[in-house]
Amino acid sequence: MDVEPFGPGSLHWDTAGEYRNLLVAGSALVLQTMHPAVGAAVAEHSTYKSDPWGRLTRTLTSVQTWVYGGAGGPAEGERLRRLHRDISGVDEHGRHYHALNGEAWAWVHLSLFERFIALNRWFGTPFTHEQEERFYAESRQLGAILQVPEREMPGDLAAYWRYFDDMVAGRLEPHPTALEVLAVMRGTPAPPGLPRPLRGLWTPVGAGSGEFNHFVTVGTLPPAVRAKLGLRWTARDERRLRQVGHAVATLTPRLPERLRYMPIAYRARHAARRARRAERLLRPA
């Protein structure tokens, strides 16, 4: 498969590796598991409850490889397809599901575009219309890396937003898995590598981080999704989230690159700059 990898100059290269993406990771999983096929597959085959830290690490590594892995991006897309090939079954309503069902596979990917837009609206500088169009074009490129069927990807930005609204209104449901994801957030277990003497201190830390994660997840979900899930959100909650968002948006650009970007992204960006410097040095005068 001949797919152009991402590189310097793309919006994904500049944004996909930032740690602030973790602020919408939970809401992305909620949106994805509201699709009945995805919700059923995750309930039966995912380790998000038994090994949440391991699942998060594997997911972040995979996502970072799509964007910063060069030729390894399409290879990772192919690996994911193989991994999901045998995930199928029948849900509690007797509906057959398969992880590689075109609509479901596309939703897992395409819902991430809306989450990127929400991320910058809440915790950064909102994209202009032109940036949204450019970012969506790149999202279609990413869809090719993940082997999302072309017929399942809206052709342009306007078509995407019609697709997203239609999915929320007519296809997504308050799936038990999505509600379970929200519940699990509140009980964040200790990281597996945490030294034993510190594990006793984790309970209040884990409870606090879990409540914060739940708060941010609920707050950044589209209002129509919150309504479908029966989630309460007040004007006071909105003000608090906007304060958090302003703080993150102010701090993020001031961080050193090593603290702003996850390791795979940081190393790829550093290597790309080094390669450009070497190229300039070797260029004839």
N, C-alpha and C positions, 0 to 999 in steps of 0.2 A: 504494500500500500504506500503510495507516494503522497505524503502529507508534509507540508512545510512546517518545521518546528518553530516554536516561539523563540524570540531573541530580543536583544536590546532594541528599544524604540517602540515596542508594543505596550499597550496599556496593561495587559496581563503581566508582563515582565516587571512592571513598576508596582503593581498592586497585589498580585496573587500570593506573594510570599510574605506579606506583612503579618506580624503577630495579631494585629487588630482583627484579622479575619476570624479569629477564634470567637469573637463576640457574636457572630451570626452562624457559627457552626451548629449550635443546638437547634436554632430555628430552621436551618436547612434540613436537618434530619426530620424534624416535625413535619415540614411541608412534604418531604419525600414520602414519609410513611403514611400520610393521609391518602395517598393513592392506594386503592385496595390491594393491587398485586404486590406493590412494594412493601406495604404494611405486613401482609401475610408472609412474604419471603423473609423480611427482617425478623419477625416474631419467631419463625421456625429455624432460621439458620444463622442469625447474627449473634455476636458475643457482646453486644453493647451492655447487657446486664451483668454477665459473669466476668467480663474482662474489659471494663470501659476504658481504662488507660491504654491497654494494648490495642484496642480497636481504634482509639483516637490516634495513636502513634502510626499505625498502619495506614489509616486514612490520610493523614497529613503527608506521609511519605509518598503515597500514591499521587495525591493532588499536586504536590511540589514537582514530582517527576514529569507529570503531563506538561508543565509549563517550562521548567528549568532543566529538563533532562536531555534536551537536544534530540538526537536520534533515538534516545531511550524513551521519549514520550510515546510515540506510536507503539513501541514494544510493550510499554506498560498498559496501554489501551488493549492490546491483544491479550496480555496476561489476564486482565480483568474479565474480558469476554470468556476466556477459558475457565476462569474461576467460577463464573456464574452460569456456565452452560448446563449444569446438572441440577440447578436450584429450581425446583418446581413442586407442585403439590395441589392440595385442595384446601381452601380456607374454611372458617367456621360456618359460612353460609352456603357451602357447597360449590363455591366458585373456583374453577381451575385457574392457577397462576403459573407463570414462568418468569424468572428474573430477566430473561432476554426478550420478553414481549416488547415489540417496538415502541408502543406508547409508554410503557412503564420505564424502559431503558432511557428513552428520550426525556421523560419527566425528571428523572434523577439528575440528568445533566442540565436541562433547561431551567429548572427551578433555581440553579445556582446563579444564573444571570440576574434574576430578580433580587437574590440575596446580596450580590455585589453592589447593585444599585442602592439597596437599602443600607448597606454598610456605609457607603459614602454619604448618603443622606443623613444618617444618624451620627456617624463617627468620623467624618472627614468633610471634604468639600463636595457638595452635590455635583454630579456630572451635568454638563451642558447637554442639550439635545444632540449636538454633533458628537460629543464624546460617547453618549449612549449608543449612537449608531455605529461608531467605530468599535466600541466594546462588544456590541452584539455581533458584528461581522467577525471579530476574533472568537467569539463564543461558538459561532458556526464552524470555524477552523478547529476549535477544541473538540467540537462534536465529531468532526471527521477523525480526529486522533482516537476518540473513544468508540468509533465505529457506530455512531448513532445513525439510523437510516435517514437518508436525505429527505425522504417523503415526510418524516416526522418533525423536521425542523422548519419553523416558519421562515419565509424568505427574507423578511426585513423587520425592522424594529416595530413598525405599526402592526404588522401581522403577529409579531411576538406578543405584544400586550393584549391583543384580542384573544390569542391562544391562552395566555395566562389567566385572564379573567374568566374565560369559558371553563378552564380546568378547575378553578376554585369554585365556581358556581355549580357546575354540573358533574364533575368527575370525582373531586376530592370528597372525603367523608371523615367524620370524627372517629377514625379508626382506633381500636383499642391500643394498637402499637404506638400511635402518635401520643395518645394520652399517657401511656406507660413511659415513653421517653421523657415527657414532662415531669412525671413523678420521680423517675430515677435521678434526674438532675439534682433534686433536693437532698439526695443522700450520697454525695460524692465520696467514694472510698479513698483511703490513703494510697498514694502512689506506691507501686510495688517496690521501688528502690529506696523508700524512706527508711532511714536507720531505726532500729527498734526503740531506742530511747525517745525518739521524737514521735512515735506513733500515738502515744497517749495525748500528745498535744494536738493531734490532727482533728479530733472530734469537733471542737469549736471552729477550727479553721475550715474543715470540710463543710460543716453546716453553713457557715457564712458564705463560702464561695458557691455552694449549691444554691442558696437563696438568691445570690446575686445573678448567677447564671440563669436561673428560672425567671427572674425579673426582666433581664435583658432579652431573653428569648421571647417571652410573652409580649413585651413592649414593641419589639421590632417586627413582629408578625403583622401582615396586612389586617386591617380591621375586619374584613369579611372572613378571614381565616379564624381570627379570635372568636367571632360570633358563631361560626360553625362548630368550634370546639367548646363553646360555652365558657370562655375565659373572661374573667373580670378585669377591667382596666379603667382606671379613674383619671380625671384631669390632674390630680396630684401626682399619680404615677407618671403621667406624661411629662410633667415639669421636672420630676426627678431624673427621668431618663434623658431629657434634653440637657440637664446639667452634666450628667455623666458623659454624654456625647460631646459636649463642648470641651470638656477637660481632655478627652482622648484626642479630639481633632487638633487641639492646641499643642499637646505634648508630642504626638507622633512625629511630626516633621523635624522636631528638635533632637530626637534620639540619634545616637550614633548608628550607623548602618547595621553593625553587628547585633545591636539590641532591637532594632526595628524589624529585621527580617529573620525568618526561620533559617536554620543552618543550611539546608539544601539551596535555598534561594540566595542566601548571603554568599556561599561559595561560588555559585554560578555567576552571580553579578561580579564578584571580585575577579574570577577567571576571565570573564569577558572584557573587563577593563584592562587587565594585564595583556590579553591578546591584542587589543587595539593599540596599546602603547608599543608593543613589540613590532606590530605592523608599521606604525609610523616611523620607528627607528630604522627599519629595513627599507623603507621607501626611498628610491633614488632622489637626490636633492634636485 
